[in-house]
Amino acid sequence: MHYYLFSIILLVGLLGCSRNEEPSITKIAFGSCADQDEPQPILEKISSLNPDLFIYLGDNIYGDSRDMEVLKAKYQKLEAKPEFQKLRATAKVLATWDDHDYGENDAGRHYPFKEASKEIFLDFWKEPMDSERRKHKGIYHSQMFGPKGKRVQIIILDTRTFRDDLHGVRDTILYKNDYQPNLSPDSTMLGREQWAWLEQTFKEPANLRIIASSNQFAHEYNGWESWTNVPNEQQRMIDLIKETKANGVVFISGDVHWGEISKMNVDGQYPIYDITSSGITQDWDSVEPNKNRVGDVIRDNNVGMIEIDWKNDPALSFTIYDVSLKKRVQHQVKIEEISF
């Protein structure tokens, strides 16, 4: 009798644990470059796919002002959009910033209103008042989703607050467009504090790590803003992934006004993928060459999606959709292929 009662209690307990287990994440959508004065129908389209998360990758508005009231008013225009409201009601929304919502075109650590801009950013994205993001400089942040064995770590980088000024093109034979690489060993993208935080973040157990970077990481140098302009920082990221044995790192990025998937092969390590989705309202006349590009490029308005199949042999599907939800760029990879 006692054994029978114990079995019932144990079964009820196990069922309770199962019910309380955090659900796994299977759909992560993302995008960037959204003019608050333009219609954004693609947000309503992507909402229909019911993503678990939507990650804004920067230039979420075109603020570009040293008047913080102007910046607030432009956020309010985004908030008033029905398609944005629908997205917020459909998915959990996370965000980082790029230059135009930071406050000034191509700005880095010398932008004088970055603290005021940060408070406006965090308030708009409904960051809790006790959040760690409000206790340190910059807006970098991480969150873990899903149960053990299906853990997804979302790492939100801040590529503005600490970044040194970039070097404009001086050698027009070797370099092009706006910027050439800063080869100084002490040039920085993330800054000392953010690097120390990232090292500890990489040590947390996770099956998949999505790094949200406003600028592209894994592409070929093209002269626009990106990690390729601070190559020592790009290499530092690769080295840190190796040193910490951080499994499942995938970058998502925006900024450039086109969509593409890049694959960077790395000696002694798994390849680094970077899915670029840009923009929600913006486009670009020409696209730079990219020897790391996988598949086609999309110059129309677009959003990205990572879908995770957690079955016996977990796999990822990378997709970039246009405004009609046509799959314009696709690639699949098994999680074991991006693990140590």
C-alpha positions in Angstrom: 0.0 0.0 0.0 2.8 2.4 1.0 4.6 1.5 -2.2 1.5 2.2 -4.3 1.0 5.6 -2.7 4.7 6.5 -3.1 4.4 5.6 -6.8 1.4 7.9 -7.3 3.2 10.7 -5.5 6.3 10.3 -7.6 4.3 10.2 -10.8 2.4 13.4 -9.9 5.7 15.1 -9.1 7.2 14.1 -12.4 4.1 15.3 -14.3 4.3 18.6 -12.4 8.0 19.1 -13.3 7.1 18.4 -17.0 4.3 20.9 -16.9 6.6 23.6 -15.3 9.5 23.0 -17.6 10.4 26.0 -19.7 9.2 25.5 -23.3 11.9 25.2 -26.0 12.6 28.0 -28.5 12.1 27.0 -32.1 11.7 30.3 -34.1 13.9 33.4 -33.8 13.1 36.2 -36.2 15.1 39.3 -36.6 15.5 42.5 -38.7 17.0 46.0 -38.8 16.9 49.4 -40.6 13.3 50.6 -40.1 12.4 54.2 -40.9 9.6 55.2 -38.5 8.0 57.4 -41.2 7.5 54.5 -43.6 5.0 51.6 -43.6 6.4 48.4 -42.3 4.1 45.6 -43.6 6.8 43.0 -43.3 6.4 43.1 -39.5 2.8 42.0 -39.9 3.9 39.2 -42.3 6.6 37.9 -40.0 4.1 38.0 -37.0 1.9 35.5 -38.9 4.7 32.9 -38.6 4.4 33.1 -34.8 8.1 33.5 -33.9 9.0 32.9 -30.2 11.4 35.9 -30.3 12.0 38.9 -32.6 15.4 40.6 -32.3 15.9 44.1 -33.5 19.4 44.5 -34.7 19.7 48.3 -34.8 18.6 51.3 -36.8 15.3 50.4 -35.4 14.4 54.0 -35.9 16.3 56.8 -37.7 16.8 59.1 -34.8 19.9 61.0 -35.7 19.7 63.9 -33.3 21.4 65.5 -30.4 18.0 66.7 -29.2 16.7 63.9 -27.0 13.1 65.1 -27.3 13.4 64.6 -31.1 14.7 61.1 -30.5 11.8 60.2 -28.1 9.3 61.5 -30.7 10.7 59.2 -33.4 10.4 56.2 -31.1 6.8 57.2 -30.4 6.2 57.1 -34.2 7.4 53.5 -34.2 5.3 52.6 -31.2 2.2 53.9 -32.8 2.4 51.6 -35.8 -0.2 48.8 -35.8 2.2 46.4 -37.4 4.7 47.0 -34.6 2.1 46.6 -32.0 1.1 43.3 -33.5 4.7 42.1 -33.5 5.0 43.0 -29.8 1.8 41.1 -29.1 3.0 38.1 -31.0 6.6 37.6 -29.9 9.0 38.5 -27.1 11.0 41.4 -28.5 14.6 42.0 -27.8 16.8 44.8 -29.2 20.2 46.3 -29.7 21.0 49.6 -31.4 23.1 50.8 -34.3 24.2 54.3 -35.1 20.8 55.8 -36.1 19.0 54.9 -32.9 22.2 55.5 -30.9 21.9 59.0 -32.1 24.3 59.9 -34.8 25.5 58.4 -38.1 28.5 56.1 -37.7 29.0 57.3 -34.1 31.1 55.5 -31.5 32.2 56.2 -28.0 32.7 59.9 -28.5 29.0 60.6 -29.1 28.2 63.0 -26.2 24.6 62.0 -25.6 25.1 58.3 -25.3 23.9 58.1 -21.7 20.7 60.0 -22.3 20.1 58.0 -25.5 20.6 54.8 -23.6 17.8 55.7 -21.1 15.4 56.5 -23.9 16.3 53.2 -25.6 15.8 51.1 -22.5 12.6 52.8 -21.6 11.2 52.2 -25.1 12.1 48.6 -25.1 10.5 48.1 -21.6 13.7 47.1 -19.9 12.8 46.5 -16.2 14.1 49.1 -13.8 16.2 46.5 -11.9 17.8 45.2 -15.1 21.5 44.8 -15.2 21.5 46.8 -18.4 20.6 49.9 -16.3 23.5 49.2 -13.9 26.5 49.2 -16.4 27.6 51.4 -19.3 26.2 50.4 -22.6 23.3 48.2 -23.5 24.9 44.7 -23.8 22.9 41.9 -22.3 22.2 38.2 -22.5 19.2 35.9 -21.8 18.8 32.2 -21.7 15.8 30.4 -23.0 14.6 26.8 -23.0 15.1 23.7 -20.8 18.3 21.8 -20.3 19.5 20.2 -23.5 17.7 22.8 -25.6 19.2 26.0 -24.1 19.4 29.0 -26.4 21.5 31.9 -25.2 20.8 35.3 -26.8 23.8 37.6 -26.6 23.0 41.2 -27.3 26.2 43.1 -28.1 26.7 46.9 -28.0 28.9 47.9 -30.9 28.5 51.7 -30.3 29.1 52.8 -26.7 32.8 51.6 -26.5 33.9 51.6 -30.1 36.8 53.7 -31.3 36.4 56.0 -34.3 37.0 54.2 -37.5 39.7 55.0 -40.0 38.5 56.7 -43.2 39.9 55.5 -46.4 43.3 57.0 -47.2 44.7 54.2 -49.4 42.2 54.1 -52.3 44.2 51.4 -54.1 43.8 48.8 -51.3 40.6 50.0 -49.8 37.2 51.4 -50.8 34.0 53.1 -49.8 34.2 54.8 -46.3 36.6 52.9 -44.1 39.8 51.0 -44.1 40.9 48.6 -41.3 42.3 50.1 -38.1 45.4 47.9 -37.5 46.3 49.4 -34.1 46.4 46.6 -31.5 44.6 48.7 -29.0 41.7 49.7 -31.2 38.4 48.4 -29.8 34.9 47.5 -30.9 33.4 46.3 -27.6 35.7 47.8 -24.9 37.3 46.2 -21.9 34.2 45.9 -19.7 32.1 44.3 -22.4 34.8 41.8 -23.3 35.2 40.7 -19.7 31.4 40.2 -19.5 31.3 38.3 -22.8 34.0 35.9 -21.6 31.9 35.0 -18.6 28.7 34.8 -20.8 30.4 32.3 -23.1 31.2 30.0 -20.1 27.5 29.6 -19.3 26.2 26.2 -20.6 24.1 26.5 -23.8 23.4 24.4 -26.9 23.0 27.4 -29.2 24.3 31.0 -28.9 22.8 33.7 -31.0 25.0 36.8 -31.0 23.1 39.9 -32.1 25.6 42.4 -33.6 24.4 45.5 -35.3 27.4 45.3 -37.7 28.4 42.3 -39.9 31.0 39.9 -38.5 31.7 37.0 -40.9 31.7 38.7 -44.3 34.5 39.9 -46.6 35.8 43.4 -46.0 33.7 45.9 -48.1 34.6 49.3 -46.8 31.4 49.9 -44.9 31.1 49.8 -41.1 31.7 46.3 -39.8 34.0 44.1 -37.6 36.4 43.9 -40.6 37.4 47.5 -39.8 38.7 46.5 -36.4 40.4 43.2 -37.4 42.1 42.6 -34.0 38.7 42.7 -32.3 37.3 40.3 -34.9 40.2 37.9 -34.2 39.7 38.4 -30.5 36.1 37.2 -30.8 37.3 34.1 -32.7 40.0 33.4 -30.1 37.5 33.8 -27.2 35.1 31.3 -28.8 38.0 28.8 -29.0 39.3 29.5 -25.5 36.0 29.2 -23.8 34.8 26.3 -26.0 31.6 28.1 -26.6 29.4 25.8 -28.7 26.8 26.8 -31.2 27.8 30.4 -31.9 25.8 32.0 -34.7 25.8 35.8 -35.5 22.9 37.8 -36.7 23.5 41.3 -38.0 22.0 44.2 -39.9 23.0 47.7 -41.0 23.9 47.3 -44.7 20.4 47.4 -46.3 20.6 44.0 -47.9 20.2 40.4 -46.7 22.8 37.6 -47.0 24.3 34.6 -45.2 28.0 34.5 -44.6 30.1 31.6 -43.6 33.6 32.2 -42.2 35.8 29.1 -42.0 38.2 29.2 -39.0 41.3 27.1 -38.5 40.9 24.7 -35.6 37.3 25.6 -34.9 33.9 25.2 -36.4 32.7 27.8 -39.0 31.1 31.0 -38.0 27.8 31.8 -39.7 26.4 35.4 -39.9 22.9 35.9 -41.1 22.4 39.5 -42.1 18.9 40.9 -42.4 18.5 44.5 -43.5 16.2 46.3 -43.9 12.7 46.4 -42.8 12.1 49.6 -44.9 15.5 50.3 -46.4 17.3 48.9 -49.5 20.5 49.5 -51.4 21.3 50.0 -55.1 24.4 47.8 -55.2 25.8 45.0 -53.2 29.4 44.5 -52.4 31.2 41.2 -53.2 31.5 38.7 -50.4 33.6 35.6 -50.8 32.0 34.2 -47.7 28.5 34.5 -49.0 26.3 31.4 -49.0 23.6 31.4 -51.7 22.0 34.6 -53.0 21.7 38.1 -51.8 18.4 40.0 -51.3 18.2 43.7 -51.9 14.5 44.0 -51.2 13.0 44.6 -47.8 13.6 41.5 -45.7 13.5 39.8 -42.3 15.5 36.8 -41.1 14.5 33.7 -39.3 16.4 30.9 -37.5 14.3 27.8 -37.0 15.5 25.1 -34.6 14.6 21.4 -35.0 15.3 19.9 -31.6 14.7 16.3 -32.6 17.2 13.5 -32.5 19.8 15.3 -34.6 19.3 19.0 -33.8 19.5 21.2 -36.8 19.1 24.9 -37.8 17.5 26.4 -40.8 18.5 30.0 -41.7 16.0 31.9 -43.9 15.7 35.4 -45.2 12.1 36.3 -46.2 10.9 39.2 -48.4 7.8 41.2 -47.8 5.6 38.5 -49.5 7.1 35.9 -47.2 8.9 34.3 -50.1 12.0 32.4 -48.9 14.7 34.2 -50.8 17.8 32.9 -49.1 18.1 29.5 -47.2 20.7 27.4 -45.6 20.6 24.4 -43.2 23.3 23.3 -40.7 23.3 20.7 -37.9 24.1 22.0 -34.4 26.9 19.4 -34.1 28.6 21.1 -37.1 29.0 24.3 -35.1 30.2 22.7 -31.9 33.5 21.6 -30.5 
